[in-house]
Structure formats: C-alpha cells, structure tokens
Amino acid sequence: MTSGDLHDTLPPFPERFNLCEYFLDHNLGAGRGDKVALIKGDETRTFGQLSRRVRKLAAAFRQLGLRPEERVLIVLPDGFEFAETWFACLRAGGVFAMANPLQPAEALAHYLEYTKARIVITVSESLASLGPAARASEWCESLLVVGDDAGGFLSYEELLEAQDADGHLARMASTGPDDLAGWLFTSGSTGAPKACVHAHSDFAWATETYALKVAGYREDDLCLSVPKLFFGYATGTNLMFPFRVGASVVLFEGRATAEEIFRQIEQHRPTFLTGVPTLFNNMLRSKLLDGVDLSCLRVALSAGEALPEALLFEWTERTGIEVLDGIGSAEMFHIYVSNYPGEVRPGSLGRVVPGYEVKIVDPSGEVVQPGEPGRLRVRGGSTALCYWGDKQNSRETFQGEWCTTSDIFRCDCDGYYYFEGRIDDLLKVSGIWVSPLEIENALLSHPAVREVCVVGREDERSLIKPHAVVSLSEGFTGGEQLAVQLKQHAKELLAPYKYPRSFEWRDELPKNDRGKIDRKLLDVQ
C-alpha cells in the first residue's frame, strides 16, 4: 500500500539556500524585525536582536577557524544562546550537532569523539561533566562557555561582543540545498545514538509539508515545548517551524514537569503545545489540572511514542483540546504520518503527510494488504544521507529513495496508520508474535495503571511470556490481588494468549532524555 503525493509537492529550492536565511533572516525582510521572537521568563529577544547576535557569533566561529561543513557541537539548555548558536553555525556554513547538557560525562565524551567537533558550546553548569573531556579531546580546540564562569575556557559573551555584525566574517555562507546542515541523533533505543546526516533542504522540506500543510503554524502563534531543543522533534516544532511563519517561541530551562508546563501556560498563554504522551499523562494526574485555564491552546502535538487511545480519550474529555499524534524519526528529520486537525482518529497515528510516500511490507519486501501488519518504509524530501560512520546500518536503512524503519504498522482501508511496535520489541508467545504496545494499551485503560511497559520474561520452562512493569495511579497498591484484576482486565480486551503472566510494581518507570520509557533501563527482576 502506498500513500502520499511526491510529485509537484514543492517547487525546487533555489541554487543558493541557507537555513539561517530561510528560518530567521527572512523575518527581517517581512518587517518583523521588532517582533518578539523568543521569550524566556520575563526576558524577550526580537527577530532583529537575534539576527544581529547571530551575525556576530557566525563571525566568531569563522575567527576560531570554522570551515564549511565542519561540525559544531551544541551542548546547551533551552535559551537564547541555543537559538543563536544554532543559526550562527548554519550562517557560517557549519553543521550543527546537538547533545543534552544534562547527560553524564561519559556520554558527553562520546559526542566529542564521535562528532570530532573543533568548536563546542556549553554552559558553566555543564563544565564539571564536559570540561575534562574537552581538555583531553584530540579534536576540540575551542570550548565556548555561556555563563559567568568560563572555567578557563572561552567566554561566549566576550567572544561574541568582540565581533562586527556587519563585517565580512559575519556573511551568509553561500550554501546550496544539498550542502550538509545538521546531524540528528537517534534515540539510542538499540545501542549508542547514531547521527543521521541531513542537508539544508531536508529541514525546509518537512517545514513546507508537515509544519505548514498539516500542523498549520501561523504568524500569531506562541509556541511552547515539553521536549528540549536538542531533540530534533522540538528543534522543529519550537524553533524552525514557528520562525518560518514569524511566530514567537517560549523557552525555559529545567525539567518539563506537569507543574512547570502549567506554570508556563499560565504565564505566557501559548497557542501551540509540543508534547509527549508521558507529559500528557502526568498533566492529567496532576492536582493542578482543574485549576489551570488551557483555553489559550489552539493545537497540541504528540510524538516520540504512540499516544495510547485511552489516554487521548481522557485528555480530550477533560481539556477539550485536540492532540495531533504522529510519527517521525531522526532519519526523516520530522513527522511524516500524522493526524490532521479535525480528523483525529484515536489509536491511530494518522495519515501520510503530503510530500511523503509510505508503504508497509512483509519480510520479503512485498506490500501487505490493508489491515495486515508489516515493516514501515517511507520516502520523501527530508531523508537523511546516511548514519555517520556506520556503513552497514546505513545500507540496511537507506535503500535508494526509501528509508526502511524498524517500526511495525498496519493501515486501514481509510489510509490511517496504526503502530504495532518495533521489530526488536515484539514477543513470541505461544508461537505467535505479540506487540507489547497492544498489551500496554489494554492495561492503561484500567484506572489503577498510570504507566506500564511490557517486556518478555522467561517462565519456569524457559518460555517467553509477557511481563508488565507498572507504575500505579494514586490510591492503588500493588500486590497479588491487583495482579489478578489486571490479568482479568487484559483477558477481556485481548486474545487469551496475550495477557501478562506476571507483574512488577515501580514508583516510576525510567525515561530517556526524550521522555520515552527506556526499556534498556528497566532491569526487570
């Protein structure tokens, strides 16, 4: 089955094309120089102010020796400096790579080694983790530090202020649509994160298709995101996409708890919320929900993992806000299957985004019939070139124009796609393949279950059976009595062989830095 229309979706991008102009500088030509672009707490930065500082920072990068298509590693929390660094890297012709500043020292050292970035930008608070690795790095020549204490490295602000915003070093690099622009890292669910290498046109393609034709960003929008900007999902929804239409963005540092999101909504009244299922669930469980006015929200997005049907029903019933759930990936930059405004089908990840083509194939590569599960393949104008430094996985994933995912989907006769799980997560129970996601969704419909992750565990005969790791809702206690109730609940909703045979109770389930439950960290007993 194929969907989407790749032909005549977009006119060709011009021969000279740079994302800094496409996302940021065009706003000055449109008369938005004095419009607020970024908000953080009580501080703001206009498009004009941001552009001037970006030009200075691009000059600083060139002064430090940045050459075309060299990586710049951004290890920053959400703030004005993140946006400045991201755009300045592109303006100077560099290639951005982004890492979570809260990661442990060994993870940050891996990014330094993997990217071989000669210029790295971070904050004073991350120096304890990143500083020693930067000093020991064979590649890192310049570490710019945002904050009062540069720790013996270069002061970001002093270096920036010493530059001429209108000088030759601040010029826009004469890149083209096929020149390299950025690395997006996979979530690392099956090993160390891999860098998906993208060109300038990849990011613009997803903007012109998903952002403008599906999500519907507008100039009068004010955008807020749960995921942080280092995650490509949020870099798109809370920086690139709003700036393309001249919308404004709210940024904040720190953890995106339900309470913090409520506080940001009350203070700034955003119209566009980028979320993830875990956060929507936490907001529903928060005692603050009924006291917060959410009427400002025009659109809510969800991605990163499938939004359970029961959770969507509860969210919509209690808030009245539609959630556009979709699926994207670092390999494709952003979302290529999505629910559309006014056409949300609960339990589904929606229909194909214009400009993309999707098919579901069996193990031999043949397209399956509607309703049958298979492996998802996708193509469109935002496909990555490769995984950097990984020829074998690149060949397996990027096959001609097609990107072959590890996701199992089925598609109904109306063209709506349903996520069945990932190949690596499927369990073979009683000789039949079972999707943990199906069991998880059944358990989540029980009021006792706040979060759940189903994995395979060997029984006394060394046979794999579903094992549910559960975080309970307030007022419920784990134990044999509840386990019996949950088994019976699952049996009523699922085929007999699919119910979980055993349970484990946790206060919280481990999450990765994108907010998804991390199966690798479950350490099942």
N, C-alpha and C positions, 0 to 999 in steps of 0.2 A: 504494500500500500504506500502510495506517495501522496504528499500534500504540499501546498505552498506554490508560489509562482516566482521563479528566479529570473524570469525574462522581463526586461523593461521595468524592473523594480526601482532602480535608481539610475540617474544619468551618471556617466563616468566622472570620477573625481578629477580635478584639474592636475596638470603636469607638475606644478609646484603646489605642495599641500603639506601643511604642518598643523598638528592638533592644537598647538597653542593659539594659533590664529582662529581655527575652526571653533574652539570652545570658548576662548577668553577674549581675544582682541576684537573679534567681530562685534562684540557688545559696545565697544567704544564708537565704532562706525555707525552703530544703530542708535546712538545718542543716549546710551545707558551709563556713561562714564561716572555720573554722580549717583547712580542707583546702588543700593546696598547689595553686595554680592554674598558676603559671609557675615554670620553673626555667631559670636561666642560669648555667652553670658551677657554682660552689658556693653561689650565692645562690638564694633562693626568695621567692615572694610568694604569700600565701594569697588566697583569694577575698575575705575580709574586708578585708585590707590593700589589695588592688587596688581594691575598691569605694570605700573611703574616699578614696584618692588621685584616683580618677576624679571623685568628687563635688567635690573641691577644684579640680581642673582645669576642670571644667564651670563652676564659679563664676568662675574666672579668665577663661575665654573670654567669659562674659557681661560681666564687668567691662571687658574690652577692646572691648566693643561688638558681639559676635557676635549676629546676628539670625537668626530662623528661616529655614532653607533656604539660608543663605549657605555657600559652600564654605570648608572648612579644608584647606589643603594639607599633607599629612604627608610629609616627606622624611627618613625615619628608617631606620636599620638595625634588624634584629630585636632587640628588647629589651623590658624592662618598659615603657619610655616609649612605645613604639609602641602597645602594648595600652591604656595609659592614655589616650593621645591619641585613639585610635580610638573608644573607648567614651565619653569625655568629649564629643567632638564630637556624637555621637548624643544623649547625655543633654541637652545644651544646645539640641538642635533643629537643629544644623548638618548639613551634607552633607560627608562625607569624600571626599577625592581623594588618591591615593597615588602617589608617584613614587620611583624608585630613587635613593638618595642618592649612588650611585657614577657617575651619568651626568655627562657633560661640562657645562660652564657654559651652552653654547648650548641644550642640551636642557632644563635646569632653567629657564632664562629663558623658554622656550616654555611650560612648565607654569604659570609665574607669570602669563604673559599670558593663556593660554587659560582658566585657572580663575578669574582675577580675584579670587583669594583675598585677603581683608584680613588673615587670620591664617595664618601659616606656621610650622611646627615643624621644626627640623632639629638636627644635631649640630655640635659645634665643628669636626670634621674636614671637614665639607662647606662651611664658610663661605668658603673660597677660591673655590669654584665658584658658590655661591649668594648670598653676601653682596653683591657688586657689583650683581647683577641685582635683588636685593631693594631695595637703596638707590635704584636707578634706576626701580623699578616704579611705575607710576601707581596701582596697586591695593593693594600690600602695605603695611599700616600697622603691623603688629606681627609681628616675627620672634622666636620663642622658640627659645632655643638650649640644648640638652642638653649638659652638659659644664662643665669648669672655666673655659673662656674663652668668654664670650659675644660677644666681638669688638665691643663697643659696642652690641649688641642686648639684648633682654630675657633674663634668666636664667630658664630653665624652672623650676628647682627653687625659686628665691627667690619667683617669682610664685605657684607652686603652694602653697608653705608659708604664704603670707600669707593664704590663704583659709579660710573657715569651711565645713567639710564638711557641716554641718547647717543652714546658713543658706539664705535664700530664693534666693540666686543659684545654689545647688547643686541646686535642684529638678529633677525629671524633666520634660522638655518634654512637653506634652500633645499629642503627635503621634498620627496615625492610620495605619493600614496603607498608605494610598495617598499619604502625605506622602513627599517626597523624602528619601532617606537617604544615597546614595553615588553616586560616579562610578567606573566601572571602565573602564580604558583598554584598547583593543585592542592587539595586539602590534605594530602598525605594519608588518606584512609587505607592505602595498600602499601605503605612504605614512606620513605622520605619524600617530601614535596618535590615535584618536578616543575621546571619552568617551561611554560608554553610561550613560545616566541611569536609576537604579534607585530604587524606593520601598522602604520598610521591609518590606513583605510579600514582596517578591521574595526577599530573603535568607532569610526564615523558610520560605518555600515549599520552596526547594531543601534546606533543612536537614531538614524533616519528611519529604521524599520521598527524595532520594538519600542523605543522611547517615544517616538512621535506618532506612530500609527496604532499602537496598542495601549501603552500606559497613558499616553496623552498629556505629557508635560505642557504647561502653559507659562507665559511670562509672569502672571500674577501668583504663581505658586510659591510657597515657602516650604522647603523640604527638610525632613528630619530622618535620621537613620539609626537603627539599632546596631547593625554591623558597623565596624570601623572602616576607615578609608583604605587601609592596607589590603582589604579584601576586595577583589575586583567587582563583586556584586555591588558593594557600596560605593566604590570609586565611580562606577557608572551611575547609580541612582542618586547619589548625593554629592556629585561634583560635575561629572561630564554632562549628563542629561539635563540638569537644571540650567547649567551655564549655556547650553546650546540655544535655549529659548529665552535667556535673560532672566531666569528665575533666581530666587535667593535660597541660601542654604544655612541651616543651623548646625553648628558643630559643638561637641562637648567632649572633654576628656573623661576618663574613668569608666567604670563598668556600666553597661546598659541594663541596669535592673529595671523591674517594672516601676518601682518608685521613682527612679531617675527619669524615665520616659514620661511618666505622668507630670513630673515637675517641669520638664522641658515643654510639654504640651501646654500646660497652664501658663507658663511664662511667655512663650513665643507664638502660640496658636498656629502651628503648621497646618498646611493643607494636604501634604503628601508625606506618608509614613512608610519607610522601608523597614520591614520586619522579618522575623524568622518564626517558625512555629513555636519554638520554646518560649520566646518572649510573649507571644500572644497568649499562650497557656498561663504564663506567670502573671500577666496582667489580669486575666480572668480570675485567678486565685487570690489576687491582692485585695485586701480590705478597702483599699483606696478607690477601687474602680467606680463604685456607685457615686462617689463624691466628686468625680472629675468630669468636666464638660468636654466631650470629644466631638462636639458638633462642627468644629473647625476642619476636621479631616474630610477631605474630598476623595482621596484614593489611599488605599493601603496595599502594599505589595508583600508577597511572601515568596521565598525561595530558599535554597540551601538544603532543604529536605522536604519531602512531601508533607502537606498540611492535612492532618487527619480529618476525615469527614465530620466526626463528632465534635471536634474542636472548632471547625468552621461554623457548624450549625450553632453552637453555643455562643461563639463570638458575635455572629450576625444577629442572633436573637437579643443579646444583652446590649450591644452597642449600636446596631443598625448600620454598621459600616461594612461595605463590601470589601472583600480581600481578593486581589488578583494573584492567585497562586500560579507559579510557573517553574520551568526547569531551564537552567543554563549550565555552563561549565567554563572552567578556565580555558579549555581547548577551543571553545567557540566565543570566548570573551563574556558573553552575556546570555540572556534568556532567548530561546528560540521556539519554545512551546509555552503558551500562556493562556489563562482565562482572560476574556475580554470584558470591559465594563458593560454591565447589564446582561451579561451572558455567562455568568459563573455557574459551573456545574460541580456541586460538591463532590469531593472524592476524586475529581479529575484535575489534571494539570493543564487542561485546556486544549486549544487548537494551535496549529502551526502559525508562527509569526510570519507575516509577509516578508519575502526575501529569503526564506529558508525552505528546504525540502527535507522531509523526514520519511524514513521507511523502517519497518520492523521486519527483521529477517530471522530465519531459523539457523541452526549450526552450519548448514551447507551454504548459507548466504542467500537463500531463496526467500522472497517476500511471503509472509504468512497471510492467512485470511483474516478478515475483521473478527475481533474477539479473541484471537489466538495470541498468546504471549510470545515474545521473541526479543532479540537484541536490537536496540535502537541505533540507527545510523542517521547522520544529519550532514547536510552541506549548506553552505551559504557564504556570503561575502566577508565573514569575520573569522573564518577558520585559521587556527594557528599554523605556522610553518612546520613546527616540529617541537619535540621536547629537547631542550638544550642538553647536549652531551649524552643523549640516550638514543642511539640509532635503532636498537631493537624495538623498544616500545614505540618509537616514532613510526616505524614501519607497520606495526600492528594496529596503531590507532589512526594514522593519517594515510589513507589509501586513495590516492588520486584526489578528487574533489571531496571525498567523503571522510567524515570523522566517525569512527566506529567506537561507540561508548561501551561501558560495562554495565549499562542500565537495561533492565528487563521491563518492557512496556507491552501493553495491549491497546488497541484502538477500536472504538465502537463504530457503528455504521454512520454516525453523525460527525466523525472526524475528531472526537475528543479522546485524548490520550490518558492512560492510567498507569501509574508507576507500580510495578510489581516487586521491585527490589533490585539489588545489584548481584551480578553473577557470583561474586565472592561470598555473598551473604546467604544465598539460597541453601536450604537444608533438605536433605533427602530423608524423608520419614516414611517408613513402611514401603520403601521402594519408589516413592513419589516425591517429586520436587515440591517444596513448600516455601512460600515467601514469608520471612519473619514479619514484614510490614503488614501483611494481612492479619496475622495473629495480634500484632501490636494494636492495630486499629480496632479490632474486636474488643480487646481488653480496655482500651481507652474509653469505650462507650459505657463502662461501669463507673459509677461515681467514686469508688474507692481509689481508682488509679489516676494519679497525677501525671506520671511519666513512666514509660516502660521501654525496655529493649529486650528483644527475644533473640537468643543465640542457641547454637546446638551444644548439647552436653551428652556425653556417653552415659547410658544406664548400666545396670549391673551386668548386662550381657554384651556390653561394648557397642550397643546400637545407639545411633544419634537420635535424640528426642528434643523437642522444643523446651527451652528453659527460659523463664521470664524473670528478668531483674526489674523490680518495681519500686518506684517512689510513690508513696501513698498520699492521698489528699488529707487535709486536716480533719481530725476526728476519727480516723481509721487506724487500726492496729494490725500489723502483720502477724500471721500465725496459720496454723493448720485449718482453722475454721474458715478464715478468709480465702485460703488457697482453694478449698473445696468449692466455695461460692464462685470464685473466678473461673475455675475449671468448668463448672456447670454453665456459667455465662458464655464462655467461649464455645462450648459444645452446641449451644442453642443457635450460634451465629455462623459456625464454621463446619466444614466436613469433619466427621468423627476423628480422623487420624491427626488433625491439625492442632488440637487443644494442647496447651503447655502441660507437660507432665510434672514440672517442679517449679518452685518459686523461690526467689531470694529478695529480701527487703532491704532497701537502701534509703538513707535520708535524701541523698541527691545522686543523680547519675552524672558521670564525668562528661564534660563537654570539651570540644576542641576550640581553637581560637576563632572559629566562625559561628559558634553557638550550636553546633550539631553534637548529638550524643556520640561519644567516641568509643566505639566497640573495643578498640585495642586496649583501652584503659580500664575496662570493666573488671578484669581479674576475677572471672567467675569462679566461685567456690565449688 
